[in-house]
């Protein structure tokens, strides 16, 4: 058995953060019923067309779920939800707090009916404070939390290349759900979990915040190079780039020996980590790897015990030699074909991951309703009434 076999999660979810949390729960065996709108479902389905009729975002965050389409403003559609929720162990929601209360799917309303329910609510900024009604999307939260200002090169700032605020929130919500299920198993008590996208992101900004508070300034933007260690970043070679990560003086001396430049190791400008950072431009001018191929340079650095990596394109990731050697890829069905995805990164001796599929909108509506005792005739009536 997988750890969450037998656990039913009902999720009123859209976009990325909560769908990512529930996908992580599905990876552990939970049955996840994703409640979607009748008119097109989760809007994240349509962010791009990279995976056929679903977006790359949707395919990534929704493997292994069941899709139930409901019109929650239709009395009969709401009746379905009211029958479904008492069968659940966990209910997650990332509607706005006001919208959740209007629909009666806020934690207080749900747990008044079923006190042992674990209910998780994700909002942008929370239900109080001056930002309570403000829209909170990933890039906006990156800006508010200081990540955009911290990221980039020189005067140029940049959004992180992935949805880090959504990911931060999804991972922390999944962790909290697991803790709440353990709490319920021990005490019989449910739990209300509240998380904001902004505070999930600020937790990941904790170290830069402490650095700025302790030094009186934010770390400088240095592109792909480390703001407080050098040489630590990508350097061009004959056919690409190699990312150095020289973190201490012995590694620096070994790099100088490899390059045949012992004079650099003894140069007072480069004698310590802090002095190398202070003279970063001079240091980079001395490091020339353009006569090396990336493969030859990596081999030489490995032999010299100098930490380094290839700077690769994300398009090359499915063919990465380490992933292929460790069988980390799997094929899963999407509504109109199959795609290659990554297996979950944690292996366990106690259970195995079983790849699911990415659901079409409402693909499991009839199945879910039958499980709730609806007859085929009543299901047909609900569909004719546009309730499902």
Secondary structure as UniProt FT lines:
FT   TURN            3..6
FT   STRAND          8..12
FT   HELIX           17..27
FT   TURN            28..29
FT   STRAND          31..36
FT   TURN            38..40
FT   HELIX           43..46
FT   TURN            52..53
FT   HELIX           56..61
FT   STRAND          66..69
FT   TURN            72..73
FT   HELIX           75..85
FT   TURN            86..87
FT   STRAND          90..93
FT   HELIX           97..103
FT   HELIX           107..113
FT   TURN            115..116
FT   STRAND          118..123
FT   TURN            130..133
FT   HELIX           138..144
FT   TURN            145..146
FT   HELIX           147..150
FT   STRAND          152..153
FT   TURN            154..155
FT   STRAND          156..157
FT   HELIX           164..187
FT   STRAND          191..196
FT   HELIX           197..204
FT   HELIX           206..215
FT   TURN            223..224
FT   STRAND          232..237
FT   TURN            238..239
FT   STRAND          240..245
FT   HELIX           249..259
FT   HELIX           262..266
FT   HELIX           268..270
FT   HELIX           273..278
FT   HELIX           280..286
FT   TURN            290..291
FT   HELIX           294..303
FT   TURN            304..305
FT   STRAND          308..310
FT   HELIX           314..319
FT   HELIX           321..325
FT   TURN            326..327
FT   STRAND          329..334
FT   TURN            335..336
FT   STRAND          337..342
FT   TURN            361..364
FT   HELIX           365..371
FT   TURN            372..373
FT   HELIX           376..384
FT   TURN            385..386
//
